[in-house]
Amino acid sequence: MIRKTDANHKEIMTNCRKIKGLSVFSTHTLGKGFPDIVIGYKGLNYLVEIKDGDKPPSARKLTPDEVTFHALWKGQITICHNIEEVLQLLDIKK
């Protein structure tokens, strides 16, 4: 099964890779509701579900697998629509 990414996935990944001290890995192919990317920054890991902010809210809803994963995961998961929200999550001033 080919797993699709949101239109802004590549842009967010590219911008994350430009930030010194940050590592990012695309995990969208794992499936079963696992978030789209994992970010490492200042010794912490961040799970990030990417949703396309240009789509209407109804098209940005979590899939059933994502809803289940988010509900059962005991750690942090954040939904981000753009690089600005990623920077805010990481408390990086631009």
C-alpha positions as a LaTeX table, in Angstrom:
\begin{tabular}{lrrr}
\hline
Residue & $x$ (\AA) & $y$ (\AA) & $z$ (\AA) \\
\hline
Met1 & 0.00 & 0.00 & 0.00 \\
Ile2 & 1.36 & 3.40 & $-0.98$ \\
Arg3 & 1.03 & 5.89 & 1.85 \\
Lys4 & 0.34 & 9.46 & 0.79 \\
Thr5 & 1.72 & 12.56 & 2.45 \\
Asp6 & 0.04 & 15.91 & 2.82 \\
Ala7 & 1.08 & 18.55 & 0.27 \\
Asn8 & 3.13 & 20.42 & 2.89 \\
His9 & 5.02 & 17.35 & 4.18 \\
Lys10 & 8.09 & 17.89 & 1.97 \\
Glu11 & 8.18 & 21.63 & 2.70 \\
Ile12 & 8.12 & 21.05 & 6.46 \\
Met13 & 10.80 & 18.35 & 6.20 \\
Thr14 & 13.02 & 20.61 & 4.05 \\
Asn15 & 12.69 & 23.54 & 6.45 \\
Cys16 & 13.35 & 21.34 & 9.49 \\
Arg17 & 16.56 & 20.07 & 7.91 \\
Lys18 & 17.80 & 23.66 & 7.62 \\
Ile19 & 17.66 & 24.18 & 11.39 \\
Lys20 & 20.98 & 23.60 & 13.12 \\
Gly21 & 20.80 & 21.11 & 15.97 \\
Leu22 & 17.57 & 19.52 & 14.77 \\
Ser23 & 17.14 & 16.09 & 13.23 \\
Val24 & 14.00 & 14.96 & 11.43 \\
Phe25 & 12.89 & 11.61 & 10.07 \\
Ser26 & 9.83 & 10.89 & 7.95 \\
Thr27 & 7.77 & 8.06 & 9.45 \\
His28 & 4.63 & 8.38 & 7.33 \\
Thr29 & 5.16 & 4.94 & 5.79 \\
Leu30 & 4.85 & 3.15 & 9.14 \\
Gly31 & 1.08 & 3.35 & 8.98 \\
Lys32 & $-1.32$ & 2.27 & 11.76 \\
Gly33 & $-1.79$ & 5.90 & 12.75 \\
Phe34 & 1.85 & 6.59 & 13.62 \\
Pro35 & 2.64 & 10.33 & 13.17 \\
Asp36 & 4.23 & 11.58 & 9.96 \\
Ile37 & 7.59 & 12.77 & 11.30 \\
Val38 & 9.81 & 12.42 & 14.34 \\
Ile39 & 11.93 & 15.41 & 15.32 \\
Gly40 & 14.92 & 15.29 & 17.64 \\
Tyr41 & 15.89 & 18.57 & 19.29 \\
Lys42 & 17.86 & 19.37 & 22.44 \\
Gly43 & 17.78 & 15.75 & 23.59 \\
Leu44 & 14.02 & 15.35 & 23.19 \\
Asn45 & 11.91 & 13.58 & 20.59 \\
Tyr46 & 8.75 & 15.07 & 19.13 \\
Leu47 & 6.09 & 13.12 & 17.24 \\
Val48 & 4.42 & 15.35 & 14.68 \\
Glu49 & 1.32 & 14.64 & 12.65 \\
Ile50 & 1.32 & 16.87 & 9.58 \\
Lys51 & $-1.97$ & 18.19 & 8.27 \\
Asp52 & $-2.34$ & 20.54 & 5.31 \\
Gly53 & $-3.54$ & 23.91 & 6.59 \\
Asp54 & $-4.63$ & 24.91 & 3.08 \\
Lys55 & $-7.37$ & 22.26 & 3.11 \\
Pro56 & $-10.75$ & 22.87 & 4.73 \\
Pro57 & $-11.06$ & 21.66 & 8.34 \\
Ser58 & $-13.11$ & 18.64 & 7.26 \\
Ala59 & $-10.17$ & 17.46 & 5.10 \\
Arg60 & $-7.69$ & 17.89 & 7.97 \\
Lys61 & $-9.36$ & 15.41 & 10.31 \\
Leu62 & $-7.37$ & 12.55 & 11.73 \\
Thr63 & $-7.91$ & 9.17 & 10.10 \\
Pro64 & $-9.49$ & 6.45 & 12.26 \\
Asp65 & $-6.03$ & 4.88 & 12.75 \\
Glu66 & $-4.58$ & 8.26 & 13.78 \\
Val67 & $-7.40$ & 8.84 & 16.27 \\
Thr68 & $-6.73$ & 5.45 & 17.86 \\
Phe69 & $-2.96$ & 5.93 & 17.95 \\
His70 & $-3.27$ & 9.42 & 19.49 \\
Ala71 & $-5.70$ & 8.12 & 22.11 \\
Leu72 & $-3.49$ & 5.20 & 23.14 \\
Trp73 & $-0.05$ & 6.86 & 22.96 \\
Lys74 & 1.24 & 7.82 & 26.42 \\
Gly75 & 3.72 & 10.40 & 25.13 \\
Gln76 & 3.65 & 13.65 & 23.21 \\
Ile77 & 2.06 & 14.04 & 19.75 \\
Thr78 & 1.42 & 17.40 & 18.10 \\
Ile79 & $-0.51$ & 18.22 & 14.95 \\
Cys80 & 1.27 & 20.86 & 12.85 \\
His81 & 0.02 & 22.55 & 9.70 \\
Asn82 & 3.18 & 24.51 & 8.77 \\
Ile83 & 6.79 & 25.16 & 9.75 \\
Glu84 & 5.76 & 28.03 & 12.02 \\
Glu85 & 3.80 & 25.59 & 14.20 \\
Val86 & 6.81 & 23.26 & 14.30 \\
Leu87 & 9.02 & 26.14 & 15.41 \\
Gln88 & 6.48 & 27.05 & 18.09 \\
Leu89 & 6.41 & 23.43 & 19.30 \\
Leu90 & 10.20 & 23.43 & 19.61 \\
Asp91 & 10.24 & 26.97 & 21.10 \\
Ile92 & 12.52 & 28.22 & 18.32 \\
Lys93 & 12.32 & 31.93 & 17.61 \\
Lys94 & 12.60 & 32.82 & 13.95 \\
\hline
\end{tabular}
